[in-house]
Amino acid sequence: MNSENRGIHCTGVSPRVWVVLAALCVVNVAAHLLVMPSLPAQIPTHWGANGVVNDWGPSWMASALGALPLVLLALFYVVPRIDPKGEAYRTSGGFYQGFVIAFTLFMCGISWLGELTVWGVMPAAGAVNLLVSGAVGLLFIGVGNYLPRVKQNYTLGIKTPWALSDPENWRRTQRFGGACFMVLGVGLIVMGVAGGALSSEVTAAVIAVLAFGSAGASYVYSYLLWRKSQRAVR
């Protein structure tokens, strides 16, 4: 078995992909550091649910945010190696590799929101909300589509105690949870489009209901499957 196959066996991600993503993250950090002297003393650091800037911070925070994708990538590299069911990452149909690539690209893009706002690239209120909600929504749709292919593990997926103890419960919970994630993703995209016309409080409340509703429904579904299996045994 060559080194690339061994890497895929351990993490489900090709070593070449790790190298390319790591290089991208390093370039991202360097680019943030390069432009930092040209930034004003205070830059936008937080946006409300309606896309309007509601908090500011020192310019060095842009570089700190620029380093976050690299930190998260290192975490993604370590997780499959310490998960007792790490083999699941390799047998999940490329889900983990796709997730790592998409999430890393997303975080690198998000890290530039402060600079882009300062430079006037996204001056309109609600533009950030549309961009972030749309990207996160697409990410959830993608994850929901692939979630049924994820094998039992202790890190990824809908990890209820009943799903972790029963392969059939896991399979059905991931299928149901995947559908919930896709609904959540569509809802986030819709809220991104409509968020500018709604108050920050209303937008945040709707997003919270969608998120907690999806998670709660998946948890209850897994429990009900377990209860049904227990009654069948009796």
N, C-alpha and C positions, 0 to 999 in steps of 0.2 A: 504494500500500500504506500503510495507516494505521500509527500508532506501535505499536498493540497487536499487529498482525500482524507487524511487523518484529521485535518482541520475541520473539514465539513462534518466528519463523524462526531467530533467533539461538540460543535456548536451549531451545526446546521447552516453556517455561513462560510463561504469560500474565503481562504486567507487573502486572496487578491482583493476581495471586497473590503475586508478589514483594513488593508493597507490604503486603499483608495479613500475610504471614509476617514481614516485617521489623518491622511494628508490634507483632505478637504477641511477638517476641523482645525488643523494647525494653521492652514492658510487663512481660515476665518478669524482666528485669534490675531494673527499677524496683521491682517487688514484692519481690524478694529483698533489695534495699537497705532497703526500708521495714521489713521484719520483722527485719533483722539486729540492731538494738539489743535486741530482746526475747529473743534466743537466749542460751543459756549459753555460757560461754567455750569449751567443747569440744562438738563435734557429731559424729555418726557420718559417716564419709567412705568407708567401704568395708565390704562384706558378703562373707562367705565363700560358697562355692558352695551351702552348706546354708541360706543366708539369715540367718545370725547375724552381728551386727556384730563385726568383728574389727580395726577401726582407727578412730581418732578424730582430729580436727583442729580448728584454730581456727575460730571462727564465720564469719570472713570468707571461708572457702573455699566456703561456700554461695553467696555472691554471685559468686565466681569461676566456679563451676559454672553459675550462672544466665546468665553471659555466653557460655558455650560454644555454645549453639544459634545465637546471632547470628554468632559467628565462623564456624561451619560453614556457615551460610546464605550468608555472603559468599563462602566457598570454592565452594559449589555454583553461585553466580552467575558466578564467574570461569571455572570449568573449561570450560564449553562454548565460551567465547570464545577459549581458547588451545589447545583440542584440534584438531589438523589435520583430523580428521574430524568437526568440530562439527555438520555438517548431520545427522548420525545422530541427534542429540538430538531434532530436530524430527520426524523420520520414524519414531520408535519407538513410535507409538501411545499417546502420553501417558504412557509409562512414567516418564520423567524427572520430569515434573511430579508424578505420584503419589508417586514415591519421595521427592522433596524435601518434599512436604507431610507425608507419613507420618513421615519421619525427624525433621523439625523438631518436630512435635507430640510425638513420642516423647522427644526430648532435653529439651524443655521440661518434660515430666512427670517425667522421671528427675531433673532438677535439683532437685526438691523432696523427694527421698527423705530427706535429712538432717533438714529441718524437720519433715516428717511423722512421722518416728521420734521426734524430741524431743517433739513435741506429743502423742504416744501414739496417733496415728491408725492406725499399723501396729505395734502392740506385740508381736505374736506372732512368734516365731522362724520363719523360713521364708516369711513374708508377702512380704517383698521379693523373695526368690528366685522365688516363684510369679508375682508381678507382672512382674518383669523378664523371666524366661524365657518367660512367656506372650506378652508384647508382642513380644519379639525373635523368638520362634517364628512369630507371625503375620506379622511383617515379612518373614521369610525365605520363608514360604509365598507371600505376595504377590509378592515379587521373583521367586521361582521360577516362578510362573505367567506373569509378563510377560517373563521373560528371553528366551524364544525370539523375541520381537518386536524385541529390541534390535539395531540395525544395527551394523556394524563401527565401532569407535571405540577410542581409546587409554586410556579412563578407566573406563567401565562394562562389566560383563560378565565372562566368563571369557576373559581376555586372554593366551592362550598364543601363542607365536611362530608356530605353525602355523595357528592360527585367524586371526591378524592378516594372514597372507600369502595366505589363500585364503577367499573368501566362502562357499563351500560348507562348508568345515571350520568356519568361524565359526558358520554357521547350525546345523549338527548339534551342535557343542560347546555352544552356548547351550541347545539343546533338552535335551541330556543333563544339563548343569549345572543347568538349571531344575528338572528332576526331583530331582536330588540336593539342591538347596536346599529343596525342599518336604519331602523326607524329613528333612532336618536340622531344619526348622521344627517338624515334628510331634514329633521326638525332644526338642527343647528344651521344648516344652509338656509332654510326658510327664515330663521330668526336673523341671520346675517343680512339677508336682503331687506327684511322688514324692521330690523333693529333701529335704524335711524328715525323711523316714524313713531317709535315707542319710547317711553321713559326708561331710564336705566334700571329702575326698580322692577318694572313690568318685565323687561327683557331678562333680567337676572332670575326672576321668579319662574318664568316659563322654562328657561334653560335648566334650572334646578329641578323642576318637576320632571322634565324629560330625562335628565340624568339619573336622579334617584328612583324614578319610576321604572326605568329600564333595569337598573341594578336590583331593585327590590323584587320586580316581577321574576327575574331569573333566579333569585335566591328562593323565593316561594315555590316556584316551579320545581326546582331541584328537591326541596323538602317534600312536596306532594308526591313526587316520584318515589322517594324513599318510603313514605308512609304507605303508598300503594304496594310496594314490594314487600313491606313487612306484613301487611294483611294477607298477601298471597302466600307467604311462608306459613302463616298460622292456619 
